[in-house]
Amino acid sequence: AGFIGPERVTIPQWTVDRSVDDVAASIYSLSSSAPHLFGKQLSAFDVELRGLLNATSNGRDFSEQMSTVALDIWRSGAGDGC
C-alpha cells in the first residue's frame, strides 16, 4: 500500500500523583458518573466521596501506575515527507 514500517515507539510505565480533587474530577469525567446523572443528590455524593478520599489519603496524594504504551507508526513511502 506504499507505507514504510512499522516503527515501534514504546512509552514505559510511569507513575502519576493525584490529589483528592484530581481523583474526584476523574470520577466525574466518566460517562457512568457524570455530574448530571446525580441530579439533586450530587452535593451529598460529592461530600461523601471527598470524605472517603480524604480519610483514605491521610493528607497525601494518591499514586496511579500508568501502563506501558506501544505505538506502531507506518509512514507514507511517497517521499513527500508525510
N, C-alpha and C positions, 0 to 999 in steps of 0.2 A: 504494500500500500504506500510505499515511499517514505516510511518512517525509519529512523535510526534509533536503536536502543534495545532494550530499556537501560536506562541509567538509574540505579537504585540509590536513593538518599535515605539514610536512617537517622532519625532523631531519637537519641537514647532516652531512657526513663529519666524523669526529673520530679522533684517534689515542689509542690505549691503550698504556701502557708495561707490560710484563710481565716479571717476574723469571723466573729458571730454574725456581723452584718453581711459579710460575703456569703456565708453558708445560707442565711435566710434568703438573700437575693437569688441564690442558685435554686433554692426550693421553689420560689415564686416564678422562676423562669421556665419551669416545666409546664407543659400543656395540661398535665393532670392535676396541677396545684396552682394554676394561675389565680391571681387575687380575685378576679371577678367571680370565680366559682364558689367562693366562701360566702358571698352575699353579706348579710348583716353580721355574720359570725367571724369575719376577717379579723377584726380587732382582738377578739378573745383568742383566736387561734394564734395570732402574732405574739400576744403576751405569753401564752403558754409555750410556744416554740422557742422564743428568745430566753425564757426562763429555763427551759431544759438545756439549751445550748450553753448558757452562762454557767449553770450548775455543773455541767459536764466539762467545760473548758478550764475551770478554775483560774480564769483570767488570762489564759494562754490562747494562742491561735491554734486552729486545727491544721493538720498536715494531710495533704492528699497526694498519694503516689500516682503520678500520671504514667500511662502505658507507653511503651516504645511505639513510635510511628514510623512506618516504612512507606516511602513514595517511589513508585516506578514511573519514570519520566521517559516518554517517547518523543523524539524531536522530528520535525519535518526534514526530509532529506533533499528538499528542493534547492538548498543552497542560498535561500533568501534571508537567512538569519533568524527565522521563526522557529 
